[in-house]
Structures are given as structure tokens and as C-alpha cells.
Amino acid sequence: MDKIALVVVDVQWDFLPPDGNLAVPDGLAVIPVIQELCRSGTFDLIVFTQDWHPPGHVSFASSHPGHKPLDEVDVGSPPVRQTLWPSHCVQGSHGAEIHPDLLASVDETAPVGFIQKGSLTWVDSYSGFWDNARGNATGLDSILRKHEVTRVVVCGLAMDFCVGYTALDALEGGFETSVVLDATRGMDKERVEAMLGKIVDRGGFVRVSQEFITRKLLG
């Protein structure tokens, strides 16, 4: 029987309203849905990803004098286009912590893994698998293969950035990949729709949580 992993992307205080430095609109709504997924007993592995930036990270607008959040700049060599953000998810800060309700909801029968990304000062990492320059793997692929996972289910924040790029890289890695629509929220409606379109075009699925909670898709 195929093994299935739940990948919970970046549900951290800084991405959650009302006080997060980079809050995703309606982001709190994903928490009870992801709690149900974590408790469902459906998954053979649960992995939490965590933005984990050092002070002065390349994605912070404050690291680029004369620029403001949402500006785009080229960074690195060869250059990678980088959207600038408010400082967020700084290593060791409250804002970088995963919401505790999710951690408390994990099915005790499933192994749990943690992936920290964006921890190098000079390069960002939207995907849970790679940095944006594709130079450094996070270890997520290795964890999935160690547990003989063939199916990946992605949820969390934000759909148009880290969730989406994680799903695309899962597809590229050969995993059957689904995004749980009611367990994610995005920053921008048009970008969310475009990202979902890319995922479907590349062979991924857009599903809802009850399909996994009731095990309709297993067998």
C-alpha cells in the first residue's frame, strides 16, 4: 500500500493574523482544518516546515536600503529575483514558532519530522524542498524517501508562495501530490489561482480535507 505524508507548510505566528509581521489574510482558518488532518490517522508521516531566517536575511526589505516590502530585486550570482518582505520568522523569535495547537494535534501513531528553511542569509527558500537558487536541499526529499512515501499532501501558508512551490517540487520529485484547498490560504487571489493552475497542469490534484479525513482517497 502506498505511504502518504502530510506536509504542513509554515503555519507560524508571523504568518498569522492579527499580529504576524507577514500575516496571510484569514490564515487562522487553516488551523482547525489542519488539526483534523493531523488527528485523522490517515498519514504515515507528518512533516512541518518552518521559515527560519537569520537577522539581516536577504528577503527582508530592511536588508536593502532604499527598498520597501513588495519591491523586487536581483540577489546572488547567478541572480535570483527576490520579492522583499517585512522582517519575519527570525530564528529563535516568537514569530518563527509553529502554532502550538497543530503540534498538539499530531496523531501519536505517525512519525513527525521538521524542516527549517531559509536559514542561509543570502538566499530565500519558498519551497520546503529547495532554496530559491536550487543550490541547497532542505532534507525534505530525504525524509520522505526514508519513510517510503509515494503520496504527498500539502497544506499551510501561503498558497501562492511556500505551499505552491512545495507542491510543485513534490511533483518534480515524482510524488503524487495534492493540495488541500480548505487547509491553505494565500496572499493574493489571482496568484493563488495561477499557482493552483500550475499544480494541476503538472499532474497535481486540488482536493478538500474531508477526502483525506474520511479516507476516500486511500486504498
Backbone torsions as a table, in degrees:
resi	resn	phi	psi	omega
1	MET	NA	136.3	179.0
2	ASP	-60.4	143.7	175.6
3	LYS	-98.2	143.5	-171.9
4	ILE	-125.7	135.5	179.9
5	ALA	-117.5	141.6	170.6
6	LEU	-98.6	123.0	176.7
7	VAL	-109.7	112.8	-177.8
8	VAL	-99.7	112.4	-169.9
9	VAL	-96.8	115.7	160.3
10	ASP	54.6	41.6	175.2
11	VAL	-86.5	78.4	-173.6
12	GLN	-118.2	156.8	-173.8
13	TRP	-55.8	-37.4	-177.3
14	ASP	-69.5	-14.7	176.5
15	PHE	-99.5	5.0	-174.4
16	LEU	-113.3	134.7	172.5
17	PRO	-72.0	159.2	5.1
18	PRO	-92.3	-9.1	-167.7
19	ASP	-109.8	-2.5	-177.5
20	GLY	-64.8	142.7	-179.5
21	ASN	-64.9	-23.3	179.3
22	LEU	-138.4	55.5	-171.7
23	ALA	-67.9	135.2	175.5
24	VAL	-87.7	126.0	-179.2
25	PRO	-52.7	131.8	179.5
26	ASP	63.0	21.1	-176.1
27	GLY	-61.3	-31.3	-179.5
28	LEU	-62.6	-23.5	-177.1
29	ALA	-64.9	-20.4	-178.7
30	VAL	-76.4	-20.4	-170.7
31	ILE	-63.0	-52.0	179.9
32	PRO	-63.9	-30.7	178.7
33	VAL	-68.2	-45.5	179.2
34	ILE	-67.2	-34.1	175.1
35	GLN	-58.1	-44.2	178.1
36	GLU	-61.5	-42.3	178.5
37	LEU	-61.5	-44.2	-178.4
38	CYS	-64.1	-32.3	-177.4
39	ARG	-87.4	-7.5	-166.2
40	SER	-69.9	-22.9	-173.8
41	GLY	77.7	6.3	-177.7
42	THR	-75.9	-29.5	-165.2
43	PHE	-102.5	141.0	177.9
44	ASP	-85.9	-13.0	-180.0
45	LEU	-158.2	139.3	173.5
46	ILE	-122.9	127.3	179.7
47	VAL	-122.7	130.3	174.4
48	PHE	-103.6	127.6	170.8
49	THR	-98.0	155.2	-171.6
50	GLN	-145.8	115.8	169.5
51	ASP	-60.2	133.4	-170.2
52	TRP	-146.4	75.4	-170.1
53	HIS	-92.6	138.8	170.9
54	PRO	-74.1	158.4	172.4
55	PRO	-55.8	143.4	179.6
56	GLY	75.9	21.0	-177.4
57	HIS	-61.0	149.1	-175.3
58	VAL	-61.7	-22.9	-179.3
59	SER	-82.2	-9.2	-176.8
60	PHE	-83.7	129.8	176.5
61	ALA	-57.8	-32.5	-179.3
62	SER	-66.1	-14.9	177.6
63	SER	-86.2	-2.0	-176.3
64	HIS	-129.9	87.5	-178.3
65	PRO	-52.1	136.1	-179.9
66	GLY	89.4	-4.5	179.6
67	HIS	-114.0	161.1	-178.6
68	LYS	-130.6	164.6	177.5
69	PRO	-53.5	141.2	-178.2
70	LEU	81.7	-7.2	167.8
71	ASP	-64.2	156.6	175.2
72	GLU	-118.8	136.7	179.5
73	VAL	-136.0	160.2	172.5
74	ASP	-93.4	131.7	179.8
75	VAL	-130.5	151.4	174.4
76	GLY	80.8	178.3	179.0
77	SER	-144.2	114.2	0.3
78	PRO	-65.7	154.5	-172.6
79	PRO	-67.4	142.5	174.9
80	VAL	-121.3	132.9	179.5
81	ARG	-71.6	128.1	-174.9
82	GLN	-125.5	122.5	168.6
83	THR	-77.8	136.1	-179.6
84	LEU	-93.0	142.6	-175.8
85	TRP	-129.7	163.0	167.1
86	PRO	-60.4	155.1	175.7
87	SER	-56.6	134.8	-176.0
88	HIS	-157.1	153.4	173.6
89	CYS	50.0	47.3	177.9
90	VAL	-73.4	134.8	-176.1
91	GLN	-49.1	127.8	177.3
92	GLY	83.9	-3.3	-178.8
93	SER	-88.3	161.5	175.2
94	HIS	-59.0	-39.7	-177.9
95	GLY	-61.5	-23.5	-179.2
96	ALA	-85.9	-8.4	-176.4
97	GLU	-74.4	139.9	172.3
98	ILE	-69.5	141.2	-178.4
99	HIS	-56.9	126.2	-172.7
100	PRO	-65.3	-25.9	179.6
101	ASP	-62.8	-30.9	178.0
102	LEU	-71.5	-44.8	-179.2
103	LEU	-62.6	-33.3	-179.8
104	ALA	-76.2	-11.2	-174.9
105	SER	-97.5	-2.0	-173.3
106	VAL	-66.2	132.1	174.2
107	ASP	-60.9	121.1	-174.6
108	GLU	-65.3	-13.5	-179.4
109	THR	-84.3	-12.5	-176.0
110	ALA	-102.0	135.4	171.9
111	PRO	-61.9	150.3	-179.3
112	VAL	-124.7	135.7	176.4
113	GLY	-124.8	158.9	178.6
114	PHE	-130.9	134.8	177.6
115	ILE	-124.7	121.8	174.4
116	GLN	-99.8	132.9	-175.2
117	LYS	-133.0	160.8	-177.6
118	GLY	72.3	24.9	-174.5
119	SER	-89.0	-5.4	175.2
120	LEU	-93.5	133.5	-172.6
121	THR	-58.7	-36.3	-166.3
122	TRP	-95.5	0.3	-179.4
123	VAL	-148.3	140.2	179.1
124	ASP	-88.6	170.7	178.8
125	SER	-146.7	99.2	173.9
126	TYR	-76.5	-46.4	-177.3
127	SER	-72.8	147.1	172.2
128	GLY	-73.4	-6.8	-177.6
129	PHE	-101.3	-38.0	-170.7
130	TRP	-140.7	159.8	166.0
131	ASP	-76.7	169.3	-173.6
132	ASN	-68.7	-19.6	177.2
133	ALA	-89.9	-2.1	-179.5
134	ARG	62.0	28.3	-178.7
135	GLY	-100.2	-21.9	-174.8
136	ASN	-135.7	118.8	175.3
137	ALA	-79.0	148.9	-177.4
138	THR	-85.8	-20.8	-173.5
139	GLY	104.2	-6.2	-179.2
140	LEU	-63.3	-44.0	179.2
141	ASP	-57.8	-42.1	-179.2
142	SER	-63.9	-41.5	179.1
143	ILE	-62.9	-45.1	-179.3
144	LEU	-61.5	-43.1	-178.0
145	ARG	-72.5	-33.6	176.2
146	LYS	-59.0	-36.8	-179.5
147	HIS	-92.8	10.7	176.1
148	GLU	57.7	37.4	178.7
149	VAL	-76.0	137.3	174.5
150	THR	-119.3	-16.3	-177.5
151	ARG	-126.6	131.0	-177.1
152	VAL	-120.5	132.9	177.7
153	VAL	-118.8	122.6	-171.6
154	VAL	-113.2	137.3	176.7
155	CYS	-148.9	175.0	175.9
156	GLY	117.9	-147.0	-171.7
157	LEU	-133.1	142.9	-12.1
158	ALA	-103.5	148.2	-172.8
159	MET	-58.9	-40.0	-174.4
160	ASP	-83.2	-2.7	177.1
161	PHE	-127.3	-94.6	-167.6
162	CYS	-68.4	-37.8	176.8
163	VAL	-64.6	-47.4	-177.8
164	GLY	-62.3	-46.5	-178.7
165	TYR	-69.2	-31.3	174.5
166	THR	-64.6	-43.6	178.7
167	ALA	-63.8	-42.4	179.6
168	LEU	-62.8	-40.1	178.9
169	ASP	-71.2	-31.8	174.6
170	ALA	-63.0	-42.6	176.7
171	LEU	-61.9	-43.9	179.5
172	GLU	-61.9	-30.8	178.8
173	GLY	-79.6	-1.4	176.4
174	GLY	92.3	8.9	178.8
175	PHE	-85.9	139.0	166.9
176	GLU	-65.2	126.5	-167.3
177	THR	-128.6	132.3	175.1
178	SER	-127.0	145.2	169.2
179	VAL	-106.6	135.9	-179.4
180	VAL	-94.5	104.1	-168.0
181	LEU	-62.1	-39.5	-178.4
182	ASP	-83.0	-0.1	177.7
183	ALA	-112.9	24.5	175.6
184	THR	-146.6	156.4	172.9
185	ARG	-139.3	156.8	-178.4
186	GLY	-123.3	172.1	179.0
187	MET	-83.5	-32.8	-172.4
188	ASP	-143.6	127.8	-173.8
189	LYS	-59.8	-44.6	-178.0
190	GLU	-65.8	-40.2	178.4
191	ARG	-66.8	-37.2	177.3
192	VAL	-60.6	-48.2	-179.1
193	GLU	-62.3	-39.9	178.8
194	ALA	-65.0	-41.0	-179.8
195	MET	-66.7	-43.4	177.3
196	LEU	-60.6	-38.7	177.2
197	GLY	-61.6	-41.6	177.9
198	LYS	-62.0	-43.2	-178.1
199	ILE	-62.6	-45.7	179.4
200	VAL	-65.8	-42.7	-179.8
201	ASP	-59.5	-29.5	-178.1
202	ARG	-95.2	10.1	173.5
203	GLY	101.6	6.5	178.4
204	GLY	-85.9	174.7	-177.1
205	PHE	-124.4	146.5	172.3
206	VAL	-113.0	117.1	-173.5
207	ARG	-132.0	179.2	177.9
208	VAL	-118.7	159.7	-169.6
209	SER	-61.3	-37.1	-175.7
210	GLN	-62.9	-25.1	177.4
211	GLU	-64.3	-31.0	178.2
212	PHE	-89.9	-38.2	-178.3
213	ILE	-64.2	-36.4	179.1
214	THR	-91.9	4.2	175.5
215	ARG	62.0	26.0	-179.4
216	LYS	-64.5	-26.0	-174.1
217	LEU	-97.0	3.7	-177.7
218	LEU	-98.0	154.0	177.6
219	GLY	154.6	NA	NA
